Amino acid sequence: MKNRIRDLRAERSWTQADLAQRIGVSRQTINAIETEKFDPSLPVAFRLAKLFNLKIEEVFLDDQ
Amino acid sequence: MQAHDETGAYRDSIETTVRLVIWTLAWVATLALARFGPGLLWDSRQPVASWAAVTANLVVGIGWIVAFARFLRGQDELQRKIMQDALAITLGAGWVGGFTYVVANAADLVVHDVDVAVLPALMGVVYVVAVIAGKIRYR
């Protein structure tokens, strides 16, 4: 699933490790989500959206 | 349960990993005791000591299973997916490999007897390789 996490993270000058720590997952998970190799669970997706003060559909884009 | 605060998830993960390592070492130690104890540490004709060692290995093994389940629950979702994929491959390899050996042996195709310990050892190798492959895949 396409997402804007890399851009949103870059806007805040956070590293993948910074974001991972804020969300409570591993850095590898953030990297896998950013490279669209792995779709996060709903709780993690909601935590990401909440952290960026956005709606979940503004972070994750339906590519179908 | 995995904490969702900034540091809790890491703390939980480290704790469950340390516990798993301790249980694994304990299990290997009791396995070695049960395997090599008779004859080396006590007379192999003393079944009480041998039964005690085997029972200790079984009990510690159950503890290891519980520790592994907690370790799995303590991982974040991607790590858990990698582990679960590796476990599925390991189970499949053990199942298919085991039954292939059984039917080959029944058909008298196996020339040399294979030690039963080869199967869990093989499954261990498959699991480690599958975990490494998963880590590389989602790197």
N, CA and C atoms of all chains as a GROMACS GRO file, in nm:
protein
  609
    1MET      N    1   0.084  -0.119   0.000
    1MET     CA    2   0.000   0.000   0.000
    1MET      C    3   0.088   0.125   0.000
    2LYS      N    4   0.055   0.218  -0.090
    2LYS     CA    5   0.134   0.342  -0.096
    2LYS      C    6   0.110   0.425   0.030
    3ASN      N    7   0.210   0.500   0.070
    3ASN     CA    8   0.196   0.585   0.188
    3ASN      C    9   0.292   0.703   0.179
    4ARG      N   10   0.268   0.802   0.265
    4ARG     CA   11   0.347   0.925   0.263
    4ARG      C   12   0.442   0.934   0.383
    5ILE      N   13   0.468   0.822   0.444
    5ILE     CA   14   0.542   0.825   0.570
    5ILE      C   15   0.684   0.880   0.554
    6ARG      N   16   0.751   0.841   0.446
    6ARG     CA   17   0.888   0.891   0.426
    6ARG      C   18   0.888   1.044   0.416
    7ASP      N   19   0.793   1.100   0.340
    7ASP     CA   20   0.786   1.246   0.323
    7ASP      C   21   0.750   1.314   0.455
    8LEU      N   22   0.651   1.259   0.524
    8LEU     CA   23   0.608   1.318   0.651
    8LEU      C   24   0.720   1.313   0.755
    9ARG      N   25   0.794   1.206   0.753
    9ARG     CA   26   0.907   1.192   0.846
    9ARG      C   27   1.017   1.293   0.810
   10ALA      N   28   1.043   1.306   0.679
   10ALA     CA   29   1.148   1.397   0.634
   10ALA      C   30   1.115   1.542   0.669
   11GLU      N   31   0.984   1.577   0.660
   11GLU     CA   32   0.941   1.713   0.694
   11GLU      C   33   0.976   1.748   0.838
   12ARG      N   34   0.978   1.648   0.922
   12ARG     CA   35   1.006   1.668   1.065
   12ARG      C   36   1.151   1.638   1.100
   13SER      N   37   1.230   1.604   1.000
   13SER     CA   38   1.372   1.571   1.019
   13SER      C   39   1.393   1.457   1.119
   14TRP      N   40   1.301   1.361   1.114
   14TRP     CA   41   1.314   1.244   1.200
   14TRP      C   42   1.385   1.133   1.123
   15THR      N   43   1.464   1.058   1.192
   15THR     CA   44   1.521   0.937   1.132
   15THR      C   45   1.418   0.824   1.144
   16GLN      N   46   1.443   0.716   1.074
   16GLN     CA   47   1.354   0.600   1.088
   16GLN      C   48   1.352   0.550   1.232
   17ALA      N   49   1.468   0.556   1.296
   17ALA     CA   50   1.477   0.511   1.436
   17ALA      C   51   1.394   0.602   1.527
   18ASP      N   52   1.397   0.735   1.498
   18ASP     CA   53   1.316   0.829   1.578
   18ASP      C   54   1.168   0.793   1.568
   19LEU      N   55   1.123   0.775   1.444
   19LEU     CA   56   0.981   0.743   1.422
   19LEU      C   57   0.946   0.608   1.485
   20ALA      N   58   1.034   0.511   1.468
   20ALA     CA   59   1.009   0.378   1.524
   20ALA      C   60   0.991   0.386   1.676
   21GLN      N   61   1.075   0.466   1.740
   21GLN     CA   62   1.066   0.478   1.886
   21GLN      C   63   0.935   0.545   1.928
   22ARG      N   64   0.892   0.645   1.851
   22ARG     CA   65   0.768   0.715   1.884
   22ARG      C   66   0.645   0.624   1.866
   23ILE      N   67   0.654   0.532   1.770
   23ILE     CA   68   0.539   0.446   1.741
   23ILE      C   69   0.544   0.316   1.823
   24GLY      N   70   0.663   0.279   1.866
   24GLY     CA   71   0.675   0.156   1.945
   24GLY      C   72   0.694   0.032   1.859
   25VAL      N   73   0.764   0.051   1.744
   25VAL     CA   74   0.799  -0.064   1.659
   25VAL      C   75   0.948  -0.057   1.630
   26SER      N   76   0.998  -0.156   1.555
   26SER     CA   77   1.141  -0.156   1.523
   26SER      C   78   1.169  -0.065   1.402
   27ARG      N   79   1.295  -0.023   1.388
   27ARG     CA   80   1.333   0.060   1.274
   27ARG      C   81   1.310  -0.016   1.144
   28GLN      N   82   1.334  -0.147   1.148
   28GLN     CA   83   1.314  -0.230   1.029
   28GLN      C   84   1.168  -0.225   0.983
   29THR      N   85   1.076  -0.218   1.079
   29THR     CA   86   0.934  -0.212   1.044
   29THR      C   87   0.902  -0.082   0.971
   30ILE      N   88   0.955   0.030   1.023
   30ILE     CA   89   0.933   0.159   0.956
   30ILE      C   90   0.988   0.156   0.814
   31ASN      N   91   1.109   0.100   0.800
   31ASN     CA   92   1.170   0.092   0.668
   31ASN      C   93   1.084   0.006   0.573
   32ALA      N   94   1.035  -0.107   0.624
   32ALA     CA   95   0.953  -0.197   0.540
   32ALA      C   96   0.821  -0.130   0.500
   33ILE      N   97   0.764  -0.048   0.590
   33ILE     CA   98   0.640   0.024   0.557
   33ILE      C   99   0.669   0.130   0.451
   34GLU      N  100   0.778   0.204   0.471
   34GLU     CA  101   0.812   0.312   0.377
   34GLU      C  102   0.840   0.258   0.237
   35THR      N  103   0.904   0.143   0.229
   35THR     CA  104   0.936   0.085   0.099
   35THR      C  105   0.823  -0.001   0.044
   36GLU      N  106   0.709   0.000   0.116
   36GLU     CA  107   0.586  -0.069   0.074
   36GLU      C  108   0.604  -0.220   0.062
   37LYS      N  109   0.698  -0.272   0.141
   37LYS     CA  110   0.715  -0.418   0.146
   37LYS      C  111   0.622  -0.480   0.250
   38PHE      N  112   0.573  -0.396   0.340
   38PHE     CA  113   0.492  -0.447   0.451
   38PHE      C  114   0.383  -0.347   0.484
   39ASP      N  115   0.260  -0.396   0.494
   39ASP     CA  116   0.147  -0.310   0.535
   39ASP      C  117   0.127  -0.324   0.686
   40PRO      N  118   0.125  -0.211   0.756
   40PRO     CA  119   0.111  -0.220   0.902
   40PRO      C  120  -0.031  -0.260   0.943
   41SER      N  121  -0.043  -0.303   1.068
   41SER     CA  122  -0.175  -0.334   1.123
   41SER      C  123  -0.251  -0.204   1.144
   42LEU      N  124  -0.382  -0.214   1.165
   42LEU     CA  125  -0.463  -0.094   1.189
   42LEU      C  126  -0.415  -0.014   1.310
   43PRO      N  127  -0.384  -0.078   1.426
   43PRO     CA  128  -0.338   0.001   1.540
   43PRO      C  129  -0.212   0.083   1.507
   44VAL      N  130  -0.116   0.023   1.436
   44VAL     CA  131   0.007   0.096   1.401
   44VAL      C  132  -0.026   0.207   1.300
   45ALA      N  133  -0.114   0.179   1.204
   45ALA     CA  134  -0.153   0.281   1.106
   45ALA      C  135  -0.220   0.399   1.175
   46PHE      N  136  -0.306   0.370   1.273
   46PHE     CA  137  -0.371   0.478   1.347
   46PHE      C  138  -0.270   0.558   1.430
   47ARG      N  139  -0.174   0.488   1.489
   47ARG     CA  140  -0.073   0.560   1.569
   47ARG      C  141   0.010   0.652   1.480
   48LEU      N  142   0.042   0.604   1.359
   48LEU     CA  143   0.118   0.687   1.265
   48LEU      C  144   0.038   0.811   1.227
   49ALA      N  145  -0.089   0.790   1.192
   49ALA     CA  146  -0.174   0.903   1.152
   49ALA      C  147  -0.188   1.004   1.266
   50LYS      N  148  -0.208   0.953   1.386
   50LYS     CA  149  -0.223   1.040   1.503
   50LYS      C  150  -0.096   1.119   1.529
   51LEU      N  151   0.018   1.054   1.513
   51LEU     CA  152   0.146   1.122   1.536
   51LEU      C  153   0.166   1.237   1.439
   52PHE      N  154   0.122   1.218   1.313
   52PHE     CA  155   0.138   1.322   1.212
   52PHE      C  156   0.019   1.418   1.208
   53ASN      N  157  -0.076   1.401   1.300
   53ASN     CA  158  -0.198   1.485   1.305
   53ASN      C  159  -0.273   1.484   1.172
   54LEU      N  160  -0.285   1.367   1.116
   54LEU     CA  161  -0.356   1.352   0.989
   54LEU      C  162  -0.458   1.240   1.000
   55LYS      N  163  -0.552   1.237   0.903
   55LYS     CA  164  -0.643   1.124   0.895
   55LYS      C  165  -0.567   1.006   0.835
   56ILE      N  166  -0.613   0.888   0.867
   56ILE     CA  167  -0.541   0.769   0.821
   56ILE      C  168  -0.535   0.762   0.668
   57GLU      N  169  -0.642   0.810   0.602
   57GLU     CA  170  -0.642   0.805   0.456
   57GLU      C  171  -0.554   0.914   0.394
   58GLU      N  172  -0.507   1.007   0.478
   58GLU     CA  173  -0.411   1.108   0.428
   58GLU      C  174  -0.267   1.056   0.439
   59VAL      N  175  -0.249   0.950   0.514
   59VAL     CA  176  -0.116   0.890   0.529
   59VAL      C  177  -0.102   0.770   0.436
   60PHE      N  178  -0.206   0.688   0.433
   60PHE     CA  179  -0.205   0.568   0.348
   60PHE      C  180  -0.299   0.588   0.230
   61LEU      N  181  -0.249   0.561   0.111
   61LEU     CA  182  -0.324   0.589  -0.010
   61LEU      C  183  -0.371   0.460  -0.074
   62ASP      N  184  -0.499   0.457  -0.109
   62ASP     CA  185  -0.554   0.339  -0.175
   62ASP      C  186  -0.503   0.335  -0.318
   63ASP      N  187  -0.424   0.234  -0.350
   63ASP     CA  188  -0.364   0.228  -0.485
   63ASP      C  189  -0.440   0.135  -0.578
   64GLN      N  190  -0.562   0.094  -0.538
   64GLN     CA  191  -0.638   0.004  -0.626
   64GLN      C  192  -0.726   0.084  -0.722
   65MET      N  193   0.263  -0.860   2.684
   65MET     CA  194   0.197  -0.769   2.589
   65MET      C  195   0.293  -0.657   2.551
   66GLN      N  196   0.291  -0.622   2.425
   66GLN     CA  197   0.383  -0.519   2.379
   66GLN      C  198   0.333  -0.380   2.418
   67ALA      N  199   0.418  -0.304   2.485
   67ALA     CA  200   0.380  -0.170   2.524
   67ALA      C  201   0.386  -0.077   2.404
   68HIS      N  202   0.306   0.028   2.408
   68HIS     CA  203   0.302   0.121   2.295
   68HIS      C  204   0.362   0.256   2.327
   69ASP      N  205   0.418   0.270   2.446
   69ASP     CA  206   0.483   0.397   2.475
   69ASP      C  207   0.620   0.400   2.408
   70GLU      N  208   0.691   0.510   2.428
   70GLU     CA  209   0.813   0.530   2.349
   70GLU      C  210   0.921   0.426   2.377
   71THR      N  211   0.929   0.379   2.500
   71THR     CA  212   1.037   0.287   2.534
   71THR      C  213   0.987   0.150   2.577
   72GLY      N  214   0.860   0.139   2.611
   72GLY     CA  215   0.809   0.014   2.667
   72GLY      C  216   0.827  -0.105   2.576
   73ALA      N  217   0.802  -0.084   2.444
   73ALA     CA  218   0.811  -0.195   2.350
   73ALA      C  219   0.952  -0.253   2.348
   74TYR      N  220   1.051  -0.164   2.351
   74TYR     CA  221   1.189  -0.212   2.347
   74TYR      C  222   1.225  -0.284   2.476
   75ARG      N  223   1.178  -0.229   2.589
   75ARG     CA  224   1.210  -0.290   2.718
   75ARG      C  225   1.150  -0.431   2.724
   76ASP      N  226   1.021  -0.443   2.682
   76ASP     CA  227   0.955  -0.572   2.682
   76ASP      C  228   1.028  -0.671   2.592
   77SER      N  229   1.066  -0.622   2.473
   77SER     CA  230   1.132  -0.708   2.376
   77SER      C  231   1.265  -0.759   2.429
   78ILE      N  232   1.341  -0.671   2.493
   78ILE     CA  233   1.471  -0.710   2.548
   78ILE      C  234   1.452  -0.812   2.660
   79GLU      N  235   1.354  -0.786   2.746
   79GLU     CA  236   1.328  -0.878   2.859
   79GLU      C  237   1.290  -1.017   2.809
   80THR      N  238   1.198  -1.023   2.713
   80THR     CA  239   1.155  -1.155   2.664
   80THR      C  240   1.269  -1.225   2.589
   81THR      N  241   1.354  -1.148   2.522
   81THR     CA  242   1.467  -1.207   2.450
   81THR      C  243   1.568  -1.266   2.549
   82VAL      N  244   1.596  -1.191   2.655
   82VAL     CA  245   1.690  -1.240   2.758
   82VAL      C  246   1.636  -1.367   2.822
   83ARG      N  247   1.505  -1.365   2.854
   83ARG     CA  248   1.443  -1.484   2.916
   83ARG      C  249   1.452  -1.604   2.821
   84LEU      N  250   1.429  -1.579   2.690
   84LEU     CA  251   1.435  -1.689   2.593
   84LEU      C  252   1.577  -1.746   2.586
   85VAL      N  253   1.677  -1.658   2.587
   85VAL     CA  254   1.817  -1.705   2.582
   85VAL      C  255   1.847  -1.790   2.706
   86ILE      N  256   1.802  -1.744   2.823
   86ILE     CA  257   1.827  -1.820   2.947
   86ILE      C  258   1.759  -1.957   2.941
   87TRP      N  259   1.633  -1.960   2.897
   87TRP     CA  260   1.561  -2.087   2.888
   87TRP      C  261   1.626  -2.179   2.785
   88THR      N  262   1.674  -2.120   2.673
   88THR     CA  263   1.739  -2.202   2.570
   88THR      C  264   1.867  -2.266   2.625
   89LEU      N  265   1.947  -2.186   2.695
   89LEU     CA  266   2.071  -2.239   2.753
   89LEU      C  267   2.041  -2.347   2.856
   90ALA      N  268   1.936  -2.322   2.936
   90ALA     CA  269   1.898  -2.421   3.038
   90ALA      C  270   1.853  -2.551   2.972
   91TRP      N  271   1.777  -2.538   2.864
   91TRP     CA  272   1.729  -2.658   2.794
   91TRP      C  273   1.846  -2.736   2.733
   92VAL      N  274   1.940  -2.664   2.670
   92VAL     CA  275   2.058  -2.731   2.612
   92VAL      C  276   2.138  -2.801   2.722
   93ALA      N  277   2.151  -2.735   2.839
   93ALA     CA  278   2.226  -2.794   2.950
   93ALA      C  279   2.158  -2.922   2.999
   94THR      N  280   2.025  -2.918   3.015
   94THR     CA  281   1.955  -3.039   3.063
   94THR      C  282   1.954  -3.148   2.956
   95LEU      N  283   1.953  -3.107   2.829
   95LEU     CA  284   1.961  -3.205   2.720
   95LEU      C  285   2.096  -3.277   2.724
   96ALA      N  286   2.202  -3.199   2.742
   96ALA     CA  287   2.336  -3.258   2.752
   96ALA      C  288   2.347  -3.349   2.873
   97LEU      N  289   2.284  -3.306   2.984
   97LEU     CA  290   2.286  -3.387   3.107
   97LEU      C  291   2.215  -3.521   3.083
   98ALA      N  292   2.098  -3.514   3.018
   98ALA     CA  293   2.021  -3.636   2.994
   98ALA      C  294   2.090  -3.728   2.893
   99ARG      N  295   2.163  -3.666   2.799
   99ARG     CA  296   2.227  -3.746   2.693
   99ARG      C  297   2.359  -3.807   2.740
  100PHE      N  298   2.440  -3.724   2.808
  100PHE     CA  299   2.575  -3.769   2.843
  100PHE      C  300   2.592  -3.805   2.990
  101GLY      N  301   2.492  -3.771   3.072
  101GLY     CA  302   2.501  -3.802   3.215
  101GLY      C  303   2.517  -3.951   3.243
  102PRO      N  304   2.430  -4.035   3.184
  102PRO     CA  305   2.444  -4.179   3.207
  102PRO      C  306   2.580  -4.228   3.153
  103GLY      N  307   2.659  -4.282   3.242
  103GLY     CA  308   2.791  -4.329   3.198
  103GLY      C  309   2.901  -4.233   3.235
  104LEU      N  310   2.877  -4.102   3.218
  104LEU     CA  311   2.980  -4.002   3.251
  104LEU      C  312   2.967  -3.953   3.395
  105LEU      N  313   2.844  -3.916   3.435
  105LEU     CA  314   2.824  -3.859   3.569
  105LEU      C  315   2.768  -3.960   3.668
  106TRP      N  316   2.696  -4.056   3.619
  106TRP     CA  317   2.645  -4.161   3.706
  106TRP      C  318   2.642  -4.293   3.628
  107ASP      N  319   2.629  -4.399   3.704
  107ASP     CA  320   2.626  -4.532   3.642
  107ASP      C  321   2.501  -4.543   3.553
  108SER      N  322   2.521  -4.582   3.428
  108SER     CA  323   2.408  -4.589   3.335
  108SER      C  324   2.306  -4.695   3.376
  109ARG      N  325   2.344  -4.781   3.472
  109ARG     CA  326   2.247  -4.881   3.519
  109ARG      C  327   2.160  -4.827   3.632
  110GLN      N  328   2.176  -4.696   3.662
  110GLN     CA  329   2.091  -4.633   3.765
  110GLN      C  330   1.978  -4.558   3.695
  111PRO      N  331   1.863  -4.622   3.678
  111PRO     CA  332   1.755  -4.557   3.601
  111PRO      C  333   1.696  -4.435   3.672
  112VAL      N  334   1.706  -4.429   3.803
  112VAL     CA  335   1.646  -4.315   3.875
  112VAL      C  336   1.713  -4.184   3.833
  113ALA      N  337   1.845  -4.183   3.830
  113ALA     CA  338   1.918  -4.062   3.790
  113ALA      C  339   1.889  -4.028   3.645
  114SER      N  340   1.883  -4.129   3.560
  114SER     CA  341   1.855  -4.104   3.418
  114SER      C  342   1.714  -4.050   3.399
  115TRP      N  343   1.617  -4.108   3.472
  115TRP     CA  344   1.479  -4.059   3.462
  115TRP      C  345   1.468  -3.915   3.512
  116ALA      N  346   1.542  -3.885   3.620
  116ALA     CA  347   1.542  -3.748   3.674
  116ALA      C  348   1.596  -3.649   3.572
  117ALA      N  349   1.702  -3.690   3.501
  117ALA     CA  350   1.762  -3.601   3.400
  117ALA      C  351   1.667  -3.580   3.283
  118VAL      N  352   1.602  -3.688   3.240
  118VAL     CA  353   1.507  -3.678   3.128
  118VAL      C  354   1.387  -3.591   3.168
  119THR      N  355   1.339  -3.612   3.292
  119THR     CA  356   1.225  -3.532   3.340
  119THR      C  357   1.263  -3.384   3.348
  120ALA      N  358   1.384  -3.357   3.398
  120ALA     CA  359   1.431  -3.217   3.406
  120ALA      C  360   1.436  -3.155   3.267
  121ASN      N  361   1.482  -3.232   3.169
  121ASN     CA  362   1.489  -3.184   3.031
  121ASN      C  363   1.350  -3.153   2.977
  122LEU      N  364   1.254  -3.241   3.009
  122LEU     CA  365   1.116  -3.222   2.962
  122LEU      C  366   1.054  -3.098   3.027
  123VAL      N  367   1.072  -3.083   3.157
  123VAL     CA  368   1.013  -2.968   3.229
  123VAL      C  369   1.074  -2.837   3.179
  124VAL      N  370   1.206  -2.835   3.167
  124VAL     CA  371   1.272  -2.713   3.117
  124VAL      C  372   1.229  -2.687   2.972
  125GLY      N  373   1.209  -2.794   2.897
  125GLY     CA  374   1.162  -2.779   2.758
  125GLY      C  375   1.026  -2.712   2.750
  126ILE      N  376   0.936  -2.749   2.843
  126ILE     CA  377   0.804  -2.684   2.848
  126ILE      C  378   0.821  -2.536   2.881
  127GLY      N  379   0.910  -2.507   2.975
  127GLY     CA  380   0.939  -2.367   3.008
  127GLY      C  381   0.994  -2.291   2.888
  128TRP      N  382   1.076  -2.359   2.809
  128TRP     CA  383   1.133  -2.296   2.689
  128TRP      C  384   1.022  -2.263   2.588
  129ILE      N  385   0.925  -2.355   2.574
  129ILE     CA  386   0.814  -2.330   2.481
  129ILE      C  387   0.735  -2.205   2.525
  130VAL      N  388   0.707  -2.197   2.655
  130VAL     CA  389   0.634  -2.081   2.708
  130VAL      C  390   0.716  -1.953   2.684
  131ALA      N  391   0.847  -1.960   2.709
  131ALA     CA  392   0.934  -1.844   2.689
  131ALA      C  393   0.935  -1.802   2.542
  132PHE      N  394   0.934  -1.901   2.452
  132PHE     CA  395   0.935  -1.869   2.309
  132PHE      C  396   0.805  -1.802   2.267
  133ALA      N  397   0.692  -1.851   2.321
  133ALA     CA  398   0.562  -1.790   2.289
  133ALA      C  399   0.558  -1.645   2.339
  134ARG      N  400   0.611  -1.622   2.459
  134ARG     CA  401   0.614  -1.485   2.512
  134ARG      C  402   0.708  -1.397   2.431
  135PHE      N  403   0.821  -1.455   2.388
  135PHE     CA  404   0.916  -1.382   2.304
  135PHE      C  405   0.848  -1.338   2.175
  136LEU      N  406   0.770  -1.431   2.117
  136LEU     CA  407   0.700  -1.401   1.992
  136LEU      C  408   0.599  -1.288   2.012
  137ARG      N  409   0.526  -1.294   2.124
  137ARG     CA  410   0.426  -1.189   2.151
  137ARG      C  411   0.492  -1.055   2.180
  138GLY      N  412   0.616  -1.057   2.228
  138GLY     CA  413   0.688  -0.934   2.262
  138GLY      C  414   0.748  -0.864   2.141
  139GLN      N  415   0.750  -0.934   2.027
  139GLN     CA  416   0.808  -0.874   1.906
  139GLN      C  417   0.709  -0.777   1.842
  140ASP      N  418   0.761  -0.686   1.763
  140ASP     CA  419   0.668  -0.598   1.690
  140ASP      C  420   0.613  -0.677   1.570
  141GLU      N  421   0.514  -0.619   1.502
  141GLU     CA  422   0.438  -0.700   1.407
  141GLU      C  423   0.519  -0.753   1.289
  142LEU      N  424   0.617  -0.676   1.242
  142LEU     CA  425   0.698  -0.725   1.130
  142LEU      C  426   0.789  -0.840   1.176
  143GLN      N  427   0.852  -0.821   1.293
  143GLN     CA  428   0.939  -0.928   1.346
  143GLN      C  429   0.858  -1.056   1.368
  144ARG      N  430   0.734  -1.036   1.419
  144ARG     CA  431   0.648  -1.152   1.445
  144ARG      C  432   0.612  -1.223   1.313
  145LYS      N  433   0.587  -1.143   1.210
  145LYS     CA  434   0.554  -1.203   1.079
  145LYS      C  435   0.674  -1.283   1.026
  146ILE      N  436   0.795  -1.227   1.042
  146ILE     CA  437   0.915  -1.298   0.996
  146ILE      C  438   0.929  -1.432   1.071
  147MET      N  439   0.908  -1.426   1.203
  147MET     CA  440   0.919  -1.548   1.286
  147MET      C  441   0.812  -1.650   1.247
  148GLN      N  442   0.689  -1.602   1.228
  148GLN     CA  443   0.580  -1.694   1.195
  148GLN      C  444   0.601  -1.757   1.057
  149ASP      N  445   0.649  -1.678   0.961
  149ASP     CA  446   0.680  -1.734   0.829
  149ASP      C  447   0.788  -1.842   0.842
  150ALA      N  448   0.891  -1.812   0.924
  150ALA     CA  449   1.001  -1.907   0.943
  150ALA      C  450   0.951  -2.035   1.010
  151LEU      N  451   0.860  -2.019   1.108
  151LEU     CA  452   0.804  -2.136   1.176
  151LEU      C  453   0.722  -2.221   1.080
  152ALA      N  454   0.647  -2.155   0.991
  152ALA     CA  455   0.566  -2.229   0.893
  152ALA      C  456   0.656  -2.309   0.799
  153ILE      N  457   0.763  -2.246   0.754
  153ILE     CA  458   0.858  -2.315   0.664
  153ILE      C  459   0.924  -2.432   0.738
  154THR      N  460   0.960  -2.407   0.865
  154THR     CA  461   1.025  -2.512   0.945
  154THR      C  462   0.933  -2.631   0.966
  155LEU      N  463   0.807  -2.602   1.002
  155LEU     CA  464   0.709  -2.709   1.022
  155LEU      C  465   0.690  -2.788   0.894
  156GLY      N  466   0.677  -2.716   0.783
  156GLY     CA  467   0.658  -2.782   0.654
  156GLY      C  468   0.778  -2.869   0.617
  157ALA      N  469   0.897  -2.814   0.638
  157ALA     CA  470   1.019  -2.890   0.604
  157ALA      C  471   1.030  -3.015   0.691
  158GLY      N  472   1.000  -3.000   0.820
  158GLY     CA  473   1.007  -3.114   0.912
  158GLY      C  474   0.904  -3.220   0.877
  159TRP      N  475   0.784  -3.172   0.846
  159TRP     CA  476   0.673  -3.263   0.813
  159TRP      C  477   0.705  -3.339   0.684
  160VAL      N  478   0.735  -3.264   0.577
  160VAL     CA  479   0.760  -3.324   0.446
  160VAL      C  480   0.886  -3.412   0.451
  161GLY      N  481   0.993  -3.356   0.512
  161GLY     CA  482   1.118  -3.431   0.521
  161GLY      C  483   1.101  -3.559   0.602
  162GLY      N  484   1.029  -3.548   0.714
  162GLY     CA  485   1.006  -3.664   0.801
  162GLY      C  486   0.930  -3.774   0.731
  163PHE      N  487   0.820  -3.735   0.664
  163PHE     CA  488   0.738  -3.837   0.596
  163PHE      C  489   0.809  -3.892   0.472
  164THR      N  490   0.889  -3.809   0.406
  164THR     CA  491   0.967  -3.860   0.291
  164THR      C  492   1.061  -3.970   0.339
  165TYR      N  493   1.124  -3.945   0.455
  165TYR     CA  494   1.214  -4.046   0.510
  165TYR      C  495   1.136  -4.174   0.546
  166VAL      N  496   1.018  -4.155   0.607
  166VAL     CA  497   0.938  -4.271   0.649
  166VAL      C  498   0.902  -4.359   0.529
  167VAL      N  499   0.852  -4.296   0.422
  167VAL     CA  500   0.811  -4.377   0.305
  167VAL      C  501   0.933  -4.436   0.233
  168ALA      N  502   1.043  -4.359   0.230
  168ALA     CA  503   1.165  -4.412   0.166
  168ALA      C  504   1.218  -4.531   0.245
  169ASN      N  505   1.211  -4.520   0.377
  169ASN     CA  506   1.257  -4.629   0.463
  169ASN      C  507   1.168  -4.752   0.448
  170ALA      N  508   1.035  -4.726   0.438
  170ALA     CA  509   0.940  -4.838   0.423
  170ALA      C  510   0.960  -4.910   0.290
  171ALA      N  511   1.007  -4.837   0.191
  171ALA     CA  512   1.032  -4.897   0.059
  171ALA      C  513   1.174  -4.952   0.048
  172ASP      N  514   1.244  -4.957   0.161
  172ASP     CA  515   1.382  -5.009   0.166
  172ASP      C  516   1.478  -4.931   0.076
  173LEU      N  517   1.451  -4.802   0.064
  173LEU     CA  518   1.539  -4.717  -0.018
  173LEU      C  519   1.651  -4.655   0.065
  174VAL      N  520   1.634  -4.658   0.198
  174VAL     CA  521   1.734  -4.597   0.286
  174VAL      C  522   1.838  -4.702   0.323
  175VAL      N  523   1.960  -4.679   0.280
  175VAL     CA  524   2.067  -4.776   0.302
  175VAL      C  525   2.118  -4.768   0.446
  176HIS      N  526   2.139  -4.643   0.494
  176HIS     CA  527   2.194  -4.624   0.629
  176HIS      C  528   2.084  -4.569   0.721
  177ASP      N  529   2.079  -4.622   0.844
  177ASP     CA  530   1.986  -4.567   0.943
  177ASP      C  531   2.029  -4.426   0.981
  178VAL      N  532   1.931  -4.340   0.993
  178VAL     CA  533   1.959  -4.201   1.032
  178VAL      C  534   1.915  -4.181   1.176
  179ASP      N  535   2.002  -4.116   1.255
  179ASP     CA  536   1.969  -4.086   1.394
  179ASP      C  537   1.847  -3.994   1.398
  180VAL      N  538   1.751  -4.025   1.487
  180VAL     CA  539   1.628  -3.945   1.495
  180VAL      C  540   1.658  -3.801   1.533
  181ALA      N  541   1.771  -3.776   1.597
  181ALA     CA  542   1.809  -3.640   1.638
  181ALA      C  543   1.839  -3.551   1.518
  182VAL      N  544   1.859  -3.614   1.401
  182VAL     CA  545   1.889  -3.535   1.280
  182VAL      C  546   1.770  -3.446   1.244
  183LEU      N  547   1.648  -3.496   1.265
  183LEU     CA  548   1.528  -3.421   1.224
  183LEU      C  549   1.515  -3.288   1.299
  184PRO      N  550   1.516  -3.287   1.434
  184PRO     CA  551   1.508  -3.156   1.502
  184PRO      C  552   1.627  -3.066   1.473
  185ALA      N  553   1.744  -3.127   1.454
  185ALA     CA  554   1.862  -3.046   1.421
  185ALA      C  555   1.843  -2.980   1.284
  186LEU      N  556   1.790  -3.058   1.189
  186LEU     CA  557   1.763  -3.005   1.055
  186LEU      C  558   1.659  -2.894   1.061
  187MET      N  559   1.555  -2.916   1.143
  187MET     CA  560   1.450  -2.814   1.157
  187MET      C  561   1.507  -2.686   1.217
  188GLY      N  562   1.601  -2.700   1.310
  188GLY     CA  563   1.666  -2.582   1.368
  188GLY      C  564   1.742  -2.502   1.264
  189VAL      N  565   1.814  -2.574   1.178
  189VAL     CA  566   1.890  -2.507   1.072
  189VAL      C  567   1.795  -2.437   0.975
  190VAL      N  568   1.686  -2.507   0.936
  190VAL     CA  569   1.587  -2.448   0.844
  190VAL      C  570   1.528  -2.322   0.905
  191TYR      N  571   1.496  -2.328   1.036
  191TYR     CA  572   1.437  -2.211   1.104
  191TYR      C  573   1.532  -2.091   1.101
  192VAL      N  574   1.658  -2.115   1.136
  192VAL     CA  575   1.756  -2.005   1.138
  192VAL      C  576   1.772  -1.945   0.998
  193VAL      N  577   1.782  -2.031   0.896
  193VAL     CA  578   1.797  -1.983   0.758
  193VAL      C  579   1.673  -1.902   0.717
  194ALA      N  580   1.554  -1.952   0.754
  194ALA     CA  581   1.430  -1.883   0.717
  194ALA      C  582   1.418  -1.748   0.786
  195VAL      N  583   1.462  -1.740   0.911
  195VAL     CA  584   1.459  -1.611   0.983
  195VAL      C  585   1.555  -1.512   0.916
  196ILE      N  586   1.675  -1.559   0.883
  196ILE     CA  587   1.773  -1.471   0.817
  196ILE      C  588   1.719  -1.425   0.682
  197ALA      N  589   1.658  -1.517   0.606
  197ALA     CA  590   1.601  -1.481   0.476
  197ALA      C  591   1.491  -1.376   0.493
  198GLY      N  592   1.409  -1.392   0.597
  198GLY     CA  593   1.302  -1.295   0.624
  198GLY      C  594   1.359  -1.159   0.660
  199LYS      N  595   1.465  -1.159   0.742
  199LYS     CA  596   1.529  -1.031   0.782
  199LYS      C  597   1.583  -0.960   0.659
  200ILE      N  598   1.644  -1.037   0.568
  200ILE     CA  599   1.701  -0.978   0.446
  200ILE      C  600   1.587  -0.927   0.357
  201ARG      N  601   1.481  -1.005   0.348
  201ARG     CA  602   1.368  -0.968   0.261
  201ARG      C  603   1.307  -0.834   0.301
  202TYR      N  604   1.293  -0.810   0.432
  202TYR     CA  605   1.229  -0.687   0.478
  202TYR      C  606   1.331  -0.583   0.526
  203ARG      N  607   1.456  -0.599   0.486
  203ARG     CA  608   1.562  -0.511   0.532
  203ARG      C  609   1.535  -0.367   0.491
   0.00000   0.00000   0.00000
